[in-house]
Amino acid sequence: MNPVTEGLPDSFWGIPVPGPVALASGTCGFGLELDAMGLLEDVALVFSKAVTPEPRDGNAPPRIHDTGYGLLNSIGLANPGLDRVLSEVLPAAAGLSRPLVLNVACESVSSFGSTVAALEAGGSHAGYEVNVSCPNVEAGGMAFGVDPAAVASVTRAVRLETRRPITVKLTPNGGDMVSAAKAAEDSGADAVTVCNTFLGMKLDWRTGRPVLARGVGGYSSPALLPLVVARVWQVGRAVRIPVIASGGVWEPGDVLELLAAGASLVQVGTGLLRRPSLPSELAAGIRELLCGT
Ligand SMILES: Cc1cc2nc3c(=O)[nH]c(=O)nc-3n(C[C@H](O)[C@H](O)[C@H](O)COP(=O)(O)O)c2cc1C
């Protein structure tokens, strides 16, 4: 059975959605600017920039580099921090025309729990995206996501604090994503997001020095689509919870391909940075493609 020709999703987590396209974390802020421009009409859910317990300026510049084939970023989770998100951002986001899912990033299991507990007081957001790509300081800086036991601990810590739906955003950089996804499912996640950016680096061969100040960054590019399709396919066959695809979407057919691979929702990130009207263009293109099926 091809899920695409069976009909596109009209709801996710019980929330009515206009289609399968959602906005990826870090590429749309909290959705406020795009909403003010009327650009959320065809957006299922808005996944916010990562919220961290403390405000973060992020990494030193240069922190973004266009390779010509894709984008390298080492933004470093720049965000206003928990207190200002609670006092300023969430009240402003209460009027958003589409539901907001808060992406949360922390450096310890207990901090994930306490950050989500604090955000619970904060308003009408639809759920959480738990970013396990960040370093686990209790485990020597290794990303939570590479260790299924750490993914389980984080998921359980967040689950204890909220009844809102949770998706765990997995990392492609090390570890076994299928095991991490199963650990998230067994620990109470309502979905998994597959996946964050791929570790990459650009060197200036003249100096031998990296172009990004931090050295390495996360790479995103339409060329990554087959890597994400494979991971969505593998994870989708291993878990019963929905898979949210994230990575490599440029064209309407890319969205349909990820749905055919087993995704229930498809995020767009780098494509959105290039063209803020991309979600509506994708929606129109999908309608056109499916007309003949
Ligand atoms: C500039 C930039 C900032 C990002 N910031 C975050 C973030 O704060 N949290 C997160 O989970 N993912 C973040 N991501 C990853 C995206 O949400 C997305 O998973 C990834 O870019 C793959 O999708 P794409 O190929 O459509 O860009 C960021 C990506 C970019 C390009």
The ligand as an SDF file (V2000), in Angstrom:
LIG
                    3D

 31 33  0  0  0  0  0  0  0  0999 V2000
   20.1180   27.6200   10.4400 C   0  0  0  0  0  0  0  0  0  0  0  0
   19.5900   26.3590   11.0550 C   0  0  0  0  0  0  0  0  0  0  0  0
   19.2930   26.3240   12.4230 C   0  0  0  0  0  0  0  0  0  0  0  0
   18.7910   25.1450   13.0190 C   0  0  0  0  0  0  0  0  0  0  0  0
   18.4900   25.1360   14.3590 N   0  0  0  0  0  0  0  0  0  0  0  0
   17.9520   24.0170   14.9220 C   0  0  0  0  0  0  0  0  0  0  0  0
   17.5330   24.0030   16.3000 C   0  0  0  0  0  0  0  0  0  0  0  0
   17.6040   25.0100   17.0100 O   0  0  0  0  0  0  0  0  0  0  0  0
   17.0250   22.8420   16.8000 N   0  0  0  0  0  0  0  0  0  0  0  0
   16.8840   21.7090   16.0280 C   0  0  0  0  0  0  0  0  0  0  0  0
   16.4120   20.6650   16.5120 O   0  0  0  0  0  0  0  0  0  0  0  0
   17.2360   21.7050   14.7080 N   0  0  0  0  0  0  0  0  0  0  0  0
   17.7560   22.8200   14.1480 C   0  0  0  0  0  0  0  0  0  0  0  0
   18.0980   22.8260   12.8140 N   0  0  0  0  0  0  0  0  0  0  0  0
   17.8630   21.6110   11.9950 C   0  0  0  0  0  0  0  0  0  0  0  0
   16.5540   21.7410   11.1950 C   0  0  0  0  0  0  0  0  0  0  0  0
   15.4470   21.8540   12.0630 O   0  0  0  0  0  0  0  0  0  0  0  0
   16.3460   20.5390   10.2600 C   0  0  0  0  0  0  0  0  0  0  0  0
   16.1610   19.3690   11.0380 O   0  0  0  0  0  0  0  0  0  0  0  0
   17.5080   20.3100    9.3120 C   0  0  0  0  0  0  0  0  0  0  0  0
   18.0010   21.5240    8.8030 O   0  0  0  0  0  0  0  0  0  0  0  0
   17.1200   19.3830    8.1470 C   0  0  0  0  0  0  0  0  0  0  0  0
   16.0770   19.9230    7.3680 O   0  0  0  0  0  0  0  0  0  0  0  0
   16.3170   20.7570    5.9940 P   0  0  0  0  0  0  0  0  0  0  0  0
   17.1890   19.9310    5.1000 O   0  0  0  0  0  0  0  0  0  0  0  0
   14.9430   20.9890    5.4560 O   0  0  0  0  0  0  0  0  0  0  0  0
   17.0210   22.0340    6.4010 O   0  0  0  0  0  0  0  0  0  0  0  0
   18.6070   23.9940   12.2150 C   0  0  0  0  0  0  0  0  0  0  0  0
   18.9140   24.0410   10.8410 C   0  0  0  0  0  0  0  0  0  0  0  0
   19.3890   25.1950   10.2520 C   0  0  0  0  0  0  0  0  0  0  0  0
   19.6940   25.1910    8.7810 C   0  0  0  0  0  0  0  0  0  0  0  0
  1  2  1  0
  2  3  1  0
  2 30  2  0
  3  4  2  0
  4  5  1  0
  4 28  1  0
  5  6  2  0
  6  7  1  0
  6 13  1  0
  7  8  2  0
  7  9  1  0
  9 10  1  0
 10 11  2  0
 10 12  1  0
 12 13  2  0
 13 14  1  0
 14 15  1  0
 14 28  1  0
 15 16  1  0
 16 17  1  0
 16 18  1  0
 18 19  1  0
 18 20  1  0
 20 21  1  0
 20 22  1  0
 22 23  1  0
 23 24  1  0
 24 25  2  0
 24 26  1  0
 24 27  1  0
 28 29  2  0
 29 30  1  0
 30 31  1  0
M  END
$$$$
